[in-house]
Amino acid sequence: MTAVLTSALAAVDLDRTLIYSAAAAGGAEGLQVVEHLDGAPLSHATPASWRLLADLAERALLVPVTTRTVAQYERVRLPVVPRYALCANGGVLLADGVRDPDWDDWAAATAAQAAPLPELLALLEAVAGEPWVRTVRAAEGLFCYLVAHAREAIPAGWLADTGAAVTAAGAMLSVQGRKVYVVPAGLSKAAGLLRLRRLLAGEGPAPRLLCAGDSLLDAPMLLAADAAVRPAHGELHEQGWTGARVAVTAASGAAAGEEIVRWLLDRVG
């Protein structure tokens, strides 16, 4: 990887930060579809946020940082094709759309610091037959997640017990809407993003880091940023989480996504 000259790196989570399901959009109207699944609309954004995101990509190095697998990420039709994207919670680097094999080696070694994936997966598969569970899956050979039929159907007691077991296994549990993620603690968006910034800087100064995200998996990335923003909804908002350099949007839902892009644009210079 060669060094990239840029003064600012804008690292942005996707789901419930930039793009929204119809249910998570908060009643916003006039949204455009940015993702389809099996021919049906899945994710949306305000037209203004998509237009402004293209402006942001011209003024900073825009890096999507998502827990999505590569296949899930590639379903999203961004207004520009980012030169770099971090998928699988920082475990996969796409450079010009091509998976970086050296990054795969780093991610595998990092994930190996936690319990083996089959052990983590077993914590979720133990309830796979429950009526509130829709599916349990492994992702990119690095982490796993459960999808419930509804967020309110996930038992609080099960979350507490599983969270304790996950922590003991050297991993992290995050609840994002109907999804429950179990991810090796070292395999974080922050670790991947900071590694990418070092590689891009080479021998030169590191670019200013601006970040946006809404979930517990985004928190270390937001804290590592020179400046960051989170929406007034989502996992972090529900916990009342904040940080010294972390702003919070006034809006929620898809309108917060637009506010986030405007916030980033105001800071890239």
C-alpha positions in Angstrom: 0.0 0.0 0.0 1.4 3.4 -1.0 1.0 6.5 1.1 -1.9 8.8 0.3 -1.6 12.6 0.6 -4.8 13.9 2.3 -5.4 16.3 5.1 -8.5 14.6 6.4 -9.8 11.0 6.6 -13.6 10.8 7.1 -14.5 7.3 8.5 -18.2 6.7 8.5 -20.3 3.8 9.7 -23.2 2.8 7.3 -26.3 1.3 9.0 -28.2 3.8 11.1 -25.5 6.4 10.6 -25.6 7.0 6.9 -28.3 4.6 5.6 -31.6 3.5 7.2 -34.2 0.8 6.9 -37.7 2.2 6.5 -38.4 1.4 10.1 -35.3 3.2 11.3 -35.7 6.3 9.1 -37.9 8.0 11.7 -40.7 8.9 9.4 -38.6 11.0 7.1 -40.2 11.5 3.7 -38.8 11.6 0.1 -36.0 9.2 0.8 -34.1 7.5 -2.0 -33.4 3.8 -2.1 -29.6 3.0 -1.8 -29.8 -0.7 -1.3 -31.9 -3.6 -2.5 -32.1 -7.2 -1.3 -33.8 -9.8 -3.5 -35.2 -7.0 -5.6 -36.9 -5.2 -2.7 -35.8 -1.8 -1.2 -33.8 -2.3 2.0 -31.9 0.9 2.9 -32.6 4.5 2.3 -31.0 8.0 2.7 -32.2 11.5 2.2 -31.3 12.8 -1.3 -29.4 15.7 0.2 -27.2 13.4 2.3 -26.2 11.4 -0.8 -25.4 14.6 -2.8 -23.4 16.0 0.1 -21.6 12.7 0.6 -20.2 13.0 -3.0 -19.0 16.5 -2.0 -17.3 15.1 1.1 -15.5 12.4 -1.0 -14.0 15.2 -3.1 -12.6 17.1 -0.1 -11.5 14.2 2.2 -10.6 10.6 2.0 -14.0 8.9 2.6 -13.7 5.5 4.2 -16.8 3.5 5.0 -16.2 1.5 8.2 -18.9 -1.2 8.7 -19.6 -4.4 10.4 -21.2 -5.7 7.2 -19.6 -8.5 5.2 -18.1 -7.7 1.9 -21.2 -9.0 0.0 -23.5 -7.0 2.2 -21.4 -3.8 1.8 -21.3 -4.2 -2.0 -25.1 -4.1 -2.1 -25.1 -0.4 -1.1 -24.9 2.0 -4.0 -22.8 4.9 -2.7 -22.7 8.1 -4.7 -19.0 7.5 -5.2 -16.8 4.4 -5.1 -14.5 4.9 -2.1 -10.9 4.1 -2.7 -10.8 2.2 0.6 -13.5 0.5 2.7 -13.2 -1.4 5.9 -15.8 -4.3 6.3 -16.3 -7.0 8.9 -15.7 -4.6 11.8 -12.3 -3.6 10.5 -11.4 -7.2 9.6 -11.4 -6.8 5.8 -9.8 -4.0 3.8 -11.1 -3.3 0.2 -8.7 -1.3 -1.8 -10.3 -0.1 -5.1 -12.8 -2.9 -4.5 -10.2 -5.6 -4.1 -9.6 -7.5 -0.9 -6.2 -7.0 0.6 -4.6 -10.4 1.5 -2.1 -8.9 3.9 -4.9 -7.3 5.8 -6.7 -10.7 6.0 -3.6 -12.2 7.7 -3.5 -9.4 10.2 -7.3 -9.8 11.0 -7.0 -13.5 11.4 -4.1 -13.1 13.9 -6.0 -10.4 15.8 -9.2 -12.5 16.0 -7.2 -15.4 17.3 -6.6 -13.5 20.5 -10.2 -14.3 21.5 -11.8 -17.7 21.9 -12.1 -19.6 18.6 -15.0 -18.6 16.4 -16.9 -22.0 16.9 -16.9 -21.3 20.6 -18.3 -17.8 20.1 -20.8 -19.1 17.6 -22.0 -21.7 20.0 -23.1 -19.0 22.4 -25.6 -17.8 19.9 -26.5 -21.2 18.4 -27.6 -22.3 21.9 -30.8 -20.3 21.3 -31.1 -20.7 17.5 -34.2 -22.8 18.0 -36.0 -20.2 20.1 -39.1 -18.7 18.4 -37.7 -15.1 18.8 -34.6 -16.0 16.7 -34.6 -15.6 13.0 -31.1 -16.7 12.2 -27.5 -17.2 13.5 -24.6 -16.7 11.2 -20.8 -16.4 11.1 -19.3 -13.6 9.1 -16.0 -13.6 7.1 -14.7 -16.4 9.4 -14.0 -13.6 12.0 -17.2 -13.0 14.1 -20.8 -14.1 14.4 -24.2 -12.5 14.9 -27.8 -13.4 15.7 -30.9 -11.8 14.0 -34.1 -11.7 16.0 -37.6 -11.3 14.6 -38.0 -8.1 16.7 -35.7 -6.1 19.0 -38.2 -6.2 21.9 -38.3 -10.0 21.6 -34.7 -10.5 22.7 -34.8 -11.6 26.3 -32.9 -9.1 28.6 -31.7 -12.0 30.8 -30.3 -13.8 27.9 -28.4 -10.7 26.8 -26.9 -10.2 30.2 -25.8 -13.8 30.6 -24.5 -14.0 27.1 -22.7 -10.7 27.4 -20.8 -12.0 30.5 -19.9 -15.2 28.6 -18.7 -13.2 25.6 -16.5 -10.9 27.7 -15.0 -14.0 29.4 -14.2 -15.3 25.9 -12.3 -12.2 25.0 -15.0 -10.8 22.8 -17.5 -8.0 22.7 -21.3 -8.1 22.5 -23.2 -5.3 20.7 -27.0 -5.0 20.1 -28.0 -3.1 17.0 -31.7 -3.2 16.3 -32.6 -6.8 15.8 -29.0 -8.0 15.5 -26.7 -9.2 18.3 -23.1 -9.2 17.3 -20.3 -11.2 19.0 -16.9 -9.9 17.9 -13.3 -10.6 19.1 -12.4 -7.7 21.3 -9.2 -6.9 19.3 -11.0 -6.9 16.0 -12.4 -3.4 16.2 -13.2 -0.7 13.8 -10.8 1.6 15.7 -7.9 -0.9 15.4 -8.5 -1.3 11.7 -9.0 2.4 11.0 -5.9 3.5 12.9 -3.8 0.8 11.1 -5.1 2.1 7.8 -4.3 5.7 8.7 -0.7 4.7 9.6 -0.3 2.8 6.3 -1.7 5.7 4.3 0.5 8.3 6.0 3.7 6.4 5.4 6.5 8.7 6.5 4.4 11.8 6.4 2.0 13.3 8.9 -1.2 11.3 9.7 -4.4 12.8 8.3 -6.9 14.4 10.6 -9.4 11.7 11.6 -13.1 12.5 11.6 -15.5 9.7 12.5 -19.2 9.0 12.7 -21.1 6.0 14.1 -24.0 4.9 16.3 -23.2 1.6 18.0 -21.1 0.2 20.8 -18.8 -1.2 18.1 -18.3 2.3 16.8 -17.4 3.8 20.3 -13.6 3.1 20.2 -13.4 4.6 16.7 -15.2 7.7 17.9 -12.9 8.1 20.9 -9.8 7.7 18.7 -10.9 10.4 16.3 -9.7 14.0 16.3 -13.4 14.9 16.2 -16.4 12.7 15.9 -20.2 12.7 15.8 -23.0 10.2 16.6 -26.7 10.4 15.9 -29.3 11.0 18.5 -30.5 7.4 18.2 -29.1 3.9 18.3 -27.2 1.8 20.8 -24.9 4.6 22.1 -27.7 7.1 22.4 -29.8 4.6 24.4 -26.9 4.2 26.8 -26.4 8.0 27.1 -22.8 7.5 25.8 -20.6 10.4 24.8 -17.0 11.5 24.7 -14.9 14.6 25.0 -14.6 15.1 21.3 -17.9 13.5 20.3 -20.8 15.7 19.1 -24.4 14.5 19.0 -26.9 15.4 16.3 -30.0 17.4 17.0 -32.0 15.1 14.6 -32.7 11.4 14.7 -33.5 8.9 12.0 -32.5 9.5 8.4 -32.4 13.3 9.1 -29.5 12.6 11.4 -27.7 10.9 8.6 -27.9 14.1 6.6 -26.8 16.2 9.6 -23.8 14.0 10.1 -22.6 14.5 6.5 -23.0 18.3 6.9 -21.1 18.1 10.1 -18.2 16.3 8.5 -18.2 18.7 5.5 -17.9 21.7 7.9 -14.7 20.2 9.4 -12.7 19.0 6.4 -11.7 22.5 5.3 
